[in-house]
């Protein structure tokens, strides 16, 4: 079984899509290993997204992610990383396939409802950023 990390971003929380997205997670066969509702500090957002520090969107992304509560989750299933990325769709909701989470719930390319790890290695690092080992089932 493979693990992945996901976040429901401030726009998804603000727009009351938590239940719909969690239902989709279970429908897609993921096991929820850990789930947290929290608000990132700006410092935490900068640390989490430090891989993007040199990119022009970095400060806007960090400010956005610290702007409201998020839901962080560690998930497990076969082929978890790629399956989740298929379920969420393209970063830009205008390019996302019909029925994907971003096509259904994203507001824009920036406020795109969810985050998903892009590799197994990054998933493990991202899970460790938010969860201590004993917090995962």
N, C-alpha and C positions, 0 to 999 in steps of 0.2 A: 504494500500500500504506500502511496505517495502523499506527501503533505503539501499544502499551499497556504498562503496567507492572503486574506482579503480585508478590505476596509470599505465600509459604507461611508461615503464622504458627507460633508456638512449639508450639501444640497439634498441628498437622499434622506437624511435624517429630518431636515427642516420640512420636506415635502411629504413626510409620513409614509415612506416606502420601506421601512424596516421590515414589517411583517411580510409584505409581498416578496421581498428579496430573500428573506429567511425561508419562506415557503418554497421558493424556487431552488434554493440550495438543497433542501431536503428532497425535493422532487428529482433533482439531478443525481441523487445517490451519494451525496457527500455526507460524511459523519462530521458533526461539529465537535471538535476537540476542546475548544475554548472560545469564549465569547465575552467581550467587554464593551461597555458603553462608557465613553470618556471624552474629555476635551483635551486636545493636545495643546501644550504651551508652544509659543513660537520657537523656543529653543529645541523642544522635542521634534517639532516638524522639520526644523533645519537639520537636525541630526539624522532623522529618518530618511530624508531626501538628499543627504549630502552627496550621493552619487551624481546628482544633477546640479551641483553647486556652480559649475562653470557655464551652465546653460542660461540663456536670457530670461526664461520663464521661472527660474528658481525662486526668486523672492516673492513673486506673485503666488506661486504654488504654495509656498510655506505660509504666507499670510492667509491664504484661503483655507488651508487645512487647519489652521489655528483659529478660524473664525467662528466655529461652532462645534457641537458635539459630533463624534464619529462612533461607529461600531467597528471594532477590530475582531477578527475571527481567524482561528486556525482550523483548517478543514483537512479531511483525509478521504481518499478514494483512489482507485486505480487511475493513473494518468491525470492526477489532480490538477497540476499546473496548466497543462494544455486544455483540459476539459473546461476549467473555469474561464480561461481566456476566450474559448469559443462561446461560452454561455454569456459573457459580458459584452462581446462585440467590439467593434473598432472604437478607438479613443474618441473620434469625432462621431457623435450620434447620427449625424447626417449620412455617414458612411457605414453605420452599423446595420447588420442584417435585421430584417423584421423579426420580432420576437426575442431579440437579445435584450439583456438588462439595460444597456445604454440606449437602445432604440426605444425602449418603453419608458425609461425613467430619467435619462440625462437631460439637463437643461442646455448644455453647450459643450464644446471641446474641453473647456476648463472645468466646468461643473458637471462632470460626467458620471456622477452617481457612485461609482465603485473603483476600487484599486484591486489589481490582481498581480501577484508575483509573476515575474517573467522567466524564472528558471527555478529549478529545484534548489539550487544553492542559495539564491536570493530568498526563496521562501523560508528556508531554515533560518537565515539571518533575520528576516523580518518577523518571523514567529518569536524568535529569541528576544527581539527588541520589545515586544509587548507582553510576553508571557514567560513566567518562570516555569520550569519543568513540572513542578507539582500542580500547576494550574491547568494542565492539559489532561484530558481523560482519554 
